[in-house]
Amino acid sequence: MGGRPVRRFRELSAVRPPTDTRIVLRRAVVLGGSIAGLLAARVLSDHATEVIVLERDDPDARGPRPGVPQGTQVHVLLNGGRVQLDRWFSGFSDSLLADGAVLSKDDAIRMYVDGVLKVPVADGIVSASRPFLESRVRTRTLALGNVRLLRARACGLTFGPDRVTGVRYTGDGDAADRIAELPADLVVDAMGRSSRLGDWLEEAGWPRPPMRRVGIDLGYATASFRRDGAPLDVSTVQAIVQPGRERRPGVSVLTAVEDGRWSILLSGFADDRPTRDPEEFRARCQRLPPVFAWVADNCPMIGSVVTYRQADSRRRDFHAVRRLPAGLVAVGDAVASFNPVYGQGMSSATLHASCLSAYLRSSPSFSEPAHDYFALVRLVVDAAWQTSTTNDLALPHVTGPYPRGFRLAHRISDLILRASVTDAEVNHRFIQVTHMRAHPNTLIRPGLLLRALRARRAAGTAEHSDPTA
C-alpha cells in the first residue's frame, strides 16, 4: 500500500552523500541565502563550476535576519533534517553540539498529548536558535571553493525563447539603484513563502504555478529564560493540545538552546493567539505540563516576548504546470510552507536539496523544463502537507478546503496519535514520520493500524477500570 512513495522517500532520505556526482553546469545562481538556498548551493557545488548565492541581508550581521521574520522563534532540528545536514556537511551535528547546541534524546525528551505523558522516544532532537544554525550552514557552504555570496536583491529573471537565462538584480550600497544581469545555466528560487517568481513568470508570458492555501490563523510567541543552575532532567518538552471541550488547541515547546538559555514557544489560533504580555505568557504556561510554569516562574526572562503570526499554510504546485521554462527550479518555502509549530520547514528544505541532487545526478537535459525535479519535490511536499494539514483541518475555526478522504485520514491520524501515547512501537513509527525520516504511508499499513487499535482499546480499558476493584 503506497509502496512506491515509501521507497522513493526512503531513497531521498539517504544517510550517505552521493558518490556519482559530476560537473554538468557552468554557473548556477541561487536566489536567497536561507537554509534552503544554502543547501541548494551545497548540492550545486558538486555539479556546477561556479555557484553564486544572491542574498539581500548582511551575512555577517548578528541575530535574526530581516528576511526571516520568524527567526526569533523557537527552532528545533528534527531527526530527518539532522541526518540530511550530516549527509551534506560531514560532522555537522557534532560541530553544532561543540559550539553549544543541545541534543535531547531518550528521557531528556518529554512529549504530552492533552496533558498525558507519552512513552519515551529514541530519536534525538537538536535545539538551537535559527541564527545559530543558519550561520553555521552558511559558513560551511561558503567554505566550498566554487561557492560565493553576492550581497544583492533579485528583481527579475532574463529569458530566452524557452528557458531562463539569468537573473536581474540590484546591488548593495551605491549600486542599489542600478540593475545588473547575471547569466546562469540554472536558477534556483529560494526566496521563501513571499517569492515573486510567479509574478516574474507571468510577466514573461509563462503560467504561474497554482497555489493552494489552508487558512490557519496561527499566532505564536517565544520567550527566552536563563538556564543557569536549573535542576531539571529534561531538555526538550512538547505539549500537544487537541481540539476538545474546554481545551484550547495548540502546540507548545520548551527546549534548551545555546548560551545557557531555555526557549519556550506557545501557540494558539484565531482569538486565542498569544500576546507580547509577559504575565499573559506565564499564565498560559500554567495550563501546560508543570515544567513550563516552573521555568517561566523560576528562571529570569531574557529580553521580551516576541510574537509571529501566520495566516495560512501554502504550496505552489509546480508539478501541475505543463509549460515551464527550462533552467529553473525552486526549493524550501518558495515551494511550500507549512504550519511552523510542527517544525517541518528546515527538514523539508534539507530533503529538497536531496531532490535536487537526485535530479542533477540523473543526466537531465537542461534544455527541457525540470519536471522530474518537481515530481520529486512533490513527494516531499505531499508528505509534510499531509501530516500538517490533516491536523489543521480538524481545528474548529478552519473551514477547508477539505481534500477527498479527509474524514478517514483524520480518524487514522487521531488513532495513531492517541495510540502513540502508550505504545512504544506505534510511537516510534509516528516519530519517524513527524521527524521526516519516513513517508506517512508507513502509518497506514494494516499491521500498524491493528496494533494502534489494540493499544487504544487497552488504554480505554485502563482508563475506565476501577482501581479499588
Residue pairs with C-beta under 8 A, 6 or more apart in sequence:
1 441
1 444
1 445
1 446
2 439
2 441
2 444
3 441
5 379
5 382
5 383
5 439
5 441
6 438
6 439
6 441
6 442
8 376
8 379
9 379
9 380
9 383
9 438
9 439
10 438
10 439
11 358
12 351
12 354
12 355
12 358
12 376
12 379
12 380
13 80
13 83
13 84
13 351
13 354
13 436
13 437
13 438
14 87
14 354
15 83
15 86
15 87
16 87
17 87
17 88
17 90
18 46
18 357
18 361
20 361
21 46
21 47
21 357
21 360
21 361
22 47
23 47
23 48
23 49
24 47
24 48
24 360
24 363
24 366
25 44
25 47
25 48
25 49
25 185
25 186
25 366
26 48
26 49
26 50
26 185
27 48
27 49
27 50
27 51
27 52
27 183
27 184
27 185
28 41
28 44
28 47
28 48
28 50
28 51
28 52
28 184
28 185
28 186
28 187
28 188
29 51
29 52
29 53
29 54
29 166
29 167
29 182
29 184
29 186
29 187
29 188
30 37
30 38
30 40
30 41
30 44
30 51
30 52
30 53
30 54
30 187
30 188
30 190
31 37
31 54
31 154
31 167
31 187
31 188
31 189
31 190
31 191
32 53
32 54
32 55
32 67
32 154
32 189
32 190
32 191
32 192
32 332
32 334
33 53
33 54
33 55
33 57
33 59
33 138
33 149
33 190
34 67
34 68
34 134
34 190
34 192
34 332
34 333
34 349
35 133
35 134
35 137
35 332
35 346
35 349
35 350
36 190
36 331
36 332
36 333
36 334
36 349
36 352
36 353
37 53
37 55
37 188
37 190
37 331
37 332
38 53
38 134
38 137
38 138
38 141
39 84
39 88
39 137
39 141
39 331
39 349
39 350
39 352
39 353
40 188
40 190
40 331
40 352
40 353
40 356
41 51
41 53
41 141
41 144
41 147
41 188
42 88
42 89
42 140
42 141
42 144
42 147
42 353
43 88
43 353
43 356
43 357
43 360
44 51
44 147
44 186
44 188
44 356
44 360
45 51
45 141
45 144
45 146
45 147
46 357
46 360
47 360
47 361
48 146
48 185
48 186
49 146
50 146
50 148
51 144
51 146
51 147
51 148
52 147
52 148
52 149
52 150
52 182
52 184
53 141
53 142
53 147
53 148
53 149
53 150
54 149
54 150
54 152
54 153
54 154
54 167
54 169
54 182
55 67
55 149
55 150
55 151
55 152
56 67
56 151
56 152
56 153
56 172
57 65
57 66
57 67
58 65
58 151
59 138
59 142
59 149
59 151
62 131
63 71
63 131
64 71
64 72
64 130
64 131
65 71
65 131
65 134
67 192
68 130
68 134
69 308
70 130
70 308
70 310
70 340
71 130
71 131
71 134
72 130
72 222
72 306
72 308
73 130
73 220
73 222
73 265
73 306
73 308
73 340
74 222
74 253
74 255
74 263
74 264
74 265
75 127
75 128
75 129
75 130
75 133
75 343
75 346
76 125
76 126
76 127
76 236
76 253
76 255
76 343
77 85
77 125
77 126
77 127
77 128
77 133
77 346
77 347
78 125
78 343
78 344
78 346
78 347
78 434
78 435
78 436
79 123
79 124
79 125
79 431
79 435
79 436
79 437
80 347
80 350
80 351
80 435
80 436
80 437
81 346
81 347
81 349
81 350
81 436
82 93
82 124
82 126
83 437
84 347
84 350
84 351
84 353
84 354
85 92
85 93
85 137
85 350
86 92
86 93
87 354
88 350
88 353
89 137
89 140
92 136
92 140
93 103
93 126
95 136
96 126
96 128
96 133
96 136
97 103
97 126
99 132
99 136
99 258
100 128
100 132
100 258
100 259
101 126
101 127
101 128
101 132
101 133
101 257
101 258
102 126
102 127
102 128
102 235
102 236
102 255
102 256
102 257
102 258
103 124
103 125
103 126
103 127
104 124
104 125
104 126
104 127
104 234
104 235
104 236
104 255
104 256
105 122
105 123
105 124
105 125
106 120
106 122
107 120
107 233
107 234
108 233
108 234
108 235
108 236
109 120
109 121
109 125
109 234
109 235
109 236
109 237
109 238
110 117
110 118
110 234
110 236
110 237
110 238
110 289
110 291
111 117
111 118
111 121
111 237
111 238
111 239
111 240
112 118
112 237
112 238
112 239
112 240
112 288
112 289
113 240
113 242
113 417
113 418
113 420
113 421
114 240
114 241
114 242
114 244
114 247
115 239
115 241
115 289
116 421
117 289
117 421
118 420
118 421
118 422
118 427
119 420
119 421
119 422
119 423
119 424
119 427
120 424
121 427
121 428
121 431
122 428
123 431
123 432
123 435
123 437
125 236
125 255
127 235
127 236
127 255
127 256
127 257
127 263
128 257
128 258
129 257
129 258
129 263
132 257
132 258
133 346
138 149
141 147
142 148
142 149
150 169
150 182
151 171
151 172
152 169
152 170
152 171
152 172
153 169
153 170
154 167
154 168
154 169
154 191
155 168
155 169
155 170
155 179
156 167
156 168
156 200
156 203
157 164
157 166
157 167
157 168
157 187
157 200
157 204
157 328
158 164
158 165
158 166
158 167
158 168
158 181
158 183
159 165
159 204
159 325
162 325
162 326
162 367
163 325
163 326
163 327
163 328
163 367
164 184
164 187
164 325
164 326
164 327
164 328
165 183
165 184
165 327
166 181
166 182
166 183
166 184
166 187
167 181
167 182
167 184
167 187
168 179
168 180
168 181
168 182
169 179
169 180
169 181
169 182
170 176
170 177
170 178
170 179
170 180
171 178
171 180
184 327
185 327
185 366
186 327
186 328
186 329
186 366
187 327
187 328
187 329
188 329
188 330
188 331
188 356
189 195
189 197
189 328
189 329
189 330
189 331
189 334
190 330
190 331
190 332
190 334
191 197
191 334
192 332
192 333
192 334
192 337
193 314
193 333
193 334
193 337
195 316
195 330
195 333
195 334
197 330
197 334
198 208
198 209
198 211
198 316
199 208
201 207
201 208
201 209
201 325
202 208
204 325
206 323
206 324
206 325
207 321
207 323
207 324
209 316
209 317
209 318
209 320
209 321
210 316
210 317
210 320
210 321
211 314
211 315
211 316
211 317
212 314
212 315
212 317
212 401
213 312
213 313
213 314
214 312
214 313
214 314
214 389
214 392
214 393
214 398
214 400
214 401
215 311
215 312
215 398
215 399
216 269
216 310
216 311
216 312
216 313
216 339
216 392
216 395
216 398
217 269
217 270
217 273
217 311
217 397
218 267
218 268
218 269
218 273
218 309
218 310
218 311
218 339
218 340
218 341
219 267
219 268
219 269
219 273
219 274
219 307
219 308
219 309
219 310
220 265
220 266
220 267
220 268
220 273
220 274
220 307
220 308
220 340
220 341
221 265
221 266
221 267
221 274
221 275
221 276
221 281
221 305
221 306
221 307
221 308
222 263
222 264
222 265
222 266
222 305
222 306
222 308
223 263
223 264
223 278
223 281
223 296
223 301
223 303
223 304
223 305
223 306
224 257
224 261
224 262
224 263
224 264
224 301
224 302
224 303
225 261
225 262
225 263
225 264
225 295
225 296
225 299
225 300
225 301
225 302
226 260
226 261
226 262
226 299
226 300
226 302
227 256
227 260
227 261
227 262
227 299
228 260
230 262
230 295
230 298
230 299
232 291
232 294
232 295
234 291
235 255
235 256
236 253
236 254
236 255
236 256
237 253
237 254
237 255
237 289
237 291
237 292
238 251
238 252
238 253
239 251
239 252
239 253
239 288
239 289
239 292
240 251
240 417
241 247
241 248
241 249
241 250
241 251
241 252
242 249
242 414
242 417
243 249
243 394
243 395
243 396
248 268
248 272
248 287
249 268
249 269
249 395
249 396
250 266
250 267
250 268
250 269
250 272
250 341
251 267
251 341
251 342
252 264
252 265
252 266
252 267
252 288
252 292
253 263
253 264
253 265
253 341
254 262
254 263
254 264
254 265
254 291
254 292
254 295
255 262
255 263
256 262
256 263
257 263
261 302
262 295
262 299
264 281
264 285
264 292
264 295
264 296
265 341
266 274
266 281
266 284
266 285
266 288
267 274
267 341
268 274
268 284
269 395
269 397
270 397
273 307
273 309
274 280
274 281
274 284
274 305
274 307
275 281
275 305
275 307
276 304
276 305
276 306
276 307
277 305
278 301
278 304
278 305
281 296
281 305
282 293
282 296
282 297
285 292
285 293
285 295
285 296
285 297
286 292
286 293
308 340
310 339
310 340
313 336
313 337
313 338
313 339
313 385
313 388
313 389
313 392
314 336
314 337
315 335
315 336
315 337
315 381
315 385
316 330
316 334
316 335
316 336
317 378
318 324
318 330
318 335
318 374
318 377
318 378
319 371
319 374
319 375
319 377
319 378
323 369
324 369
324 370
324 371
324 374
325 369
326 366
326 367
326 368
326 369
326 370
327 366
328 369
328 370
329 356
329 359
329 370
329 373
329 374
330 377
331 349
331 352
331 353
331 356
331 377
332 345
332 348
332 349
332 352
333 345
333 349
335 352
335 377
335 381
336 348
336 381
336 384
336 385
337 345
338 344
338 345
338 348
338 384
338 385
338 388
338 389
339 388
339 389
339 391
339 392
342 387
342 388
342 391
342 434
344 384
344 387
344 388
344 436
347 435
347 436
348 380
348 381
348 384
348 436
351 380
351 436
352 377
352 380
355 373
355 376
355 377
355 379
355 380
356 373
358 376
359 370
359 372
359 373
359 376
362 372
364 370
364 372
364 373
379 439
383 433
383 436
383 439
383 440
384 436
386 409
386 440
387 433
387 434
387 440
390 406
390 409
390 410
390 413
391 413
392 398
393 400
393 402
393 406
393 410
394 410
394 414
403 409
412 443
412 444
412 449
415 449
415 452
415 453
415 456
416 426
416 429
416 430
416 443
416 448
416 452
417 430
418 456
418 459
419 426
419 451
419 452
419 453
419 455
419 456
419 459
420 426
420 427
420 430
420 431
421 427
421 459
422 455
422 458
422 459
423 451
423 452
423 455
425 448
425 451
426 448
426 451
426 452
426 455
429 438
429 442
429 443
429 448
430 443
432 438
432 442
433 439
433 440
433 442
433 443
442 448
